[in-house]
Amino acid sequence: MAEEMRIVLRNVGKIDPLNIDEYINAGGYKSLEKARGMDRGELIEEVKKANLRGRGGAGFNCGMKWSFSYQLETDQKYVVCNADEGEPGTYKDRIIMENDPQSLFEGMAICGYAIGSNKGYIYCRGEYPYVVEHLNQAIAQAKAKGVLGDFDIEVRMGAGAYVCGEESALIESIEGHRGEPRFKPPFPGVAGLWGRPTIVNNVETFANIPVIVEKGAEWYKNIGAASYPGTKILTLSGDVVNRTYFEVPTNVTIREVIFGLGGGVAEGKKFKAVQIGGTSGGFIPEELLDTQIDFDSMGKIGATLGTGAVFVMDETRDIVDVIEKITKFFEHESCGKCTPCREGTKRMHEMVERFKAGTGTIEEMELMDTLGTVMSTACLCGLGQAAPAPVLTTLEHFRSDYTGKLA
């Protein structure tokens, strides 16, 4: 059975999140002190060597991203935390922000020192107003204690747009514009918030940083999968016995997650499918459950680790019904800036609707496959590129659910 290994969640349940003294007594802010005694370039190299890869879904090397901004000379640089947790079934970032906000601040401040920034923003989703209050209280305590030094953190609240989970759309929103992705390059690390070099990392990514600085890159990169080391927080939902969250090394398998930590399929029913990574994740059949959860292993089976949401479905579930709801979600959340996404999400939803109604055709199945392939390569941002994944993977692994509804 897979076992938990709490690195990011090391303080959850052990300290009062709104008592900064308890965080400090647990070793908090020692890593920031250590980091500030290091050469900035050496600090970034240590993070790069640890091979910490983004925990928000993109999987890019964190230290490599930091190095882009570090090399630039400018009057201002920014550190932005992406807390726009919009994937249905995902709540890992909320757990961190509610239970250990100071670890997030410490990670951001270390990044700020590394790249030469004194200003940080936490962009929090619009559906988390109580989390924003929580963060502001914790920031006030950090300022009162003076633990952040000259690094200032401010919380900005989104309006509930899913597309603002994409880093450039998030930056547009902070600037007061409509949340739409930018054309790249330039990337935010070179020209981001107000045209200045900006590092955007996920909550879970930043929360890893203090431990890496404390224990070193060698320690960290020996945990989990070699290509995607460390741990991952997974949130389990759907037809599973234990609907909760876990933090596990990245070399555990999907089967261990569902049938070990998750307790198996609820009510003694048979397993049918699992979607990992949130609404934009692919659907995985039983024969692929022995795949490791790391980023690269998931990619090899046409799936994604994404945000770590694990949605389990039993034998009674109608795949087409689930896909209809997902395609409707993406049609609604598309910002409309690029044609492949604006038109593609709408047409995909229309076709799935017809299958749900029993009026779909073989020709439309082929058209959905073609449209999905075009969207995954031609859309401007990750929303449109990932939106077809649920359709494409169910057409591949659960084709009978569609053919059973042919006109």
Helices and strands as residue ranges (DSSP letters): H 20-25, H 30-36, H 40-50, H 62-70, E 78-83, H 92-99, H 101-115, E 119-124, H 129-145, E 152-157, G 162-165, H 167-174, G 193-195, E 198-202, H 203-215, H 217-221, E 224-225, E 228-229, E 231-238, E 245-249, H 254-255, I 256-261, G 266-268, E 271-276, E 283-284, G 286-288, H 295-300, E 309-314, H 319-333, H 339-356, H 362-378, H 382-386, H 389-397, H 399-403
